[in-house]
Amino acid sequence: MENAQLEQGVEWVREQIAAERRELAALFGGFTAEQWNAPSLCGGWRVREVAAHLSTGFRYSTARTAWELARSGGNLHRMADRVARRDAAALGDRELAAAMADHADHPWRPPVGGRIAALAHDAVHGLDITVALRLPSRLPTARAAALLGTVSARSVRFFGARLDGVRLRATDAEWSYGQGGLLVEGRAEHLLLVAYGRRLPPGLLAGDGAERFVRAG
């Protein structure tokens, strides 16, 4: 029974990954030049750089990735930034959209975290784009809530989220994190961004600790 439940969970995550990529590809297909060049929630990256980064794992072989990492002195973040900027300049709008649609079922996973980490990678970067552009909410609550369930002290440290003294509480899902005295409330998708170290546009979070996670300007 446990194995059956585990397999069902794996299949659900696989389906969500494919759906996420197809949804993002559809969005990309309708972007204007202004939207492609607008800033995202990823510091220093426009929408175009985030889109290029999203498909790097599909477009690069393991050997090519290792070579790019070596060129960046073994620094994963430096490599990701360099490659995203280079590919964003080289790839056209249609190519960036097609890279997501054509690889919806691609088995790529991050170096750690397994399949659920692949879903988190796609979903969070998708939110980096859609939330920055102030587009209507797209991420299904069930998908966001499943990813919130993976938030841990380890992941918070890895992504540089400053959650000390803070308690996060979703308003559209049964989820909370932290025991701090400062409350931060919001939709599951917005708290997912907070847990991944992002600062959000004004008006998306509430509570006495919300201002810590709001972008200046």
C-alpha positions, 0 to 999 in steps of 0.5 A: 500500500505504501509503495502504491501511494508513493508511486501515485505521488511520483506520478502526480509530481510528474504531471504537475511538472509537465503542466507547469512547463506547458502553462509557462510556454503558453504565457511566454508565447503571448509576451510583448517585447516590453514584458520580455525585457521587464525586471523579474523577481530574480535580482539583476535578471529580466523576464528573458534571463529567467526564461532562458535559465528555466530551460538550461537543464533541457538544452545542455547535456550533463557534460556541457553543464559540467564544462560550464560549471568548471568555467565558472570556478565551480560556483553554481550561482555564477555559472547560472547567471553567466549562462542565463545572460548569454542564452537570453541574448542568443535565443529569440522569443519563440525559442524560449517558449518552445524550449518549455513546451517541447520539453514538458516531459523532460526528466531533468532534475536539480543536483539535489532534491529529486523530482519535487525539486524540479517542480519547485524550480519551474514553479518558483521561477515561473512566479518570479516572472508572473508576480513581477509582471503582476499577471493574474494568479496562475499556480494552482493552490494544490501545486503551491501547497505541495511545494510549501510542504517541502520548506525546511530549515535547510531549504530556507538557508540554501535560498537565503530566506531571512525567516528568523523571528517570523511565522508564515501562514497561508490564507488559501491553504492549511500551511504555516511555518516558523514560530516567530512573533512576527506574522506574515500572511498571504496566498500559498504562491506568494509565501512560496516565493518568500520561503525561496528568498524573494522580495515581493511587490507591495500589497501581496502580503499582510501581517506585522512582519510583511514589510521585511519581504516587500521590494523597495520601489 
